[in-house]
Amino acid sequence: MELRKTPAEWRQEIQQAEDRQKSRAEREIEKERKRSHDDLKSEKTKGNETIEQYQLALKAEKDNIVAWKRKSHDSKIRLTESQNAYNALEVQLNQGRAQYVQLEARVKEQEDMIREYNTRDEYVELQAGRDKIERLEKEVKDLWELVQTCQISLQDSLVGSTARWYTQLSRTHIKTWRDLSKVFLEQYKHVSDMVPSRTVLQTMEQRANESFRQYAQRWRDVAAQVQPPLLENEITLLFVNTLKDDFYDRMLDHATKPFADMVLTGELIHAAIKSGRIKGGNDSRKFSKKRDNEINMTNSYTTGRSAGIVVGQPNHVVTSGASA
């Protein structure tokens, strides 16, 4: 006989069924949650592993880039070293070529010397050497005679105090012409400091053994050293006033001509007086008063022109034929 269940039993059974259902659902949910958690953990672990791998790969790539850069730098250095080595080799090659050319030239020179030595005539060379020695001996002899002649001429050209000074020189200190010229310049250096002036030009006279051209040249050399320089007409007036009466009277009309023309005229007059075609001396005395007037006019002109001018010191004064 089938017993009916009471409502409490039904409720209990239902409750038990619900509990079983709930327990099963909870187990399923817990299982699913656990599965999800495991999956998530697995995915996270996998993701972490992927990131680490990526980082490792990135680091490896960076290391490769650094290594490549280092290799590239090393390659550039090796390339530069190779280029420098190539340049050095090229320089050495050029030097070797130059040395080779020099060696070729030396070899050719030696070959020419050997060829010349094989073809030379010793007798001819010996004779040429003897001729050269004789020529040199003759030149030395001529030079020694010239030195002796110059020494004798120097002694003869010195007079007065200059000659006494020369004879008192010590032979131990003067061995060459250079030594003699040095002591001579030291002794007579004061002569180069003398300044020629217009007064010096006016007091100059022609010497007895001096030709008209020589005197004119000597006078003109001194006049060229006067400072400030003389004008052309001033030169001719001063020169005419230094001439003797025989020349002065006949050259007074030529005082306005150039100095060279005056010298030529003076030579002609000197030749005419010497040959007797022109008489000198008494015929010229009537012009003495006129000459004094010309001298006074010249002195006034030169004095007025020279006033207020400071005369510079020339390097030297040269008068041909004058003694030291």
Secondary structure, DSSP 8 states (H G I E B T S, - for coil): ------HHHHHHHHHHHHHHHHHHHHHHHHHHHHHHHHHHHHHHHHHHHHHHHHHHHHHHHHHHHHHHHHHHHHHHHHHHHHHHHHHHHHHHHHHHHHHHHHHHHHHHHHHHHHHHHHH--HHHHHHHHHHHHHHHHHHHHHHHHHHHHHHHHHHHH--HHHHHHHHTS-TTT--SHHHHHHHHHHHTHHHHT----HHHHHH----TT--HHHHHHHHHHHHTT-SS---HHHHHHHHHHTS-HHHHHHHGGGTTS-HHHHHHHHHHHHHHHHHTSS--SGGGGGGHHHHHHHHHHHHHHHHHHHTT------S----TT---
